[in-house]
């Protein structure tokens, strides 16, 4: 099932970073792939919905993560 990205226009395709923890988001027509890196060591990529990704990005921003 394809999700309409226009419903969640604020989902960012990029990386959030804070003190050695990076969280990368890749948005496509099927959802979002998330890859986290701790001090240079990546985790296994995981698939998530646009709504879950938006919630995670909001929490990261509130915790002081920056994007690039």
Buried (B, 14 or more C-beta within 10 A) or exposed (E): EEBEBEEBEEBBEEBBBEEEBBBBBBBEEEBBBBBBBEEEEEEEEEEBBBBBBBEBBEEBEEEEBEEE
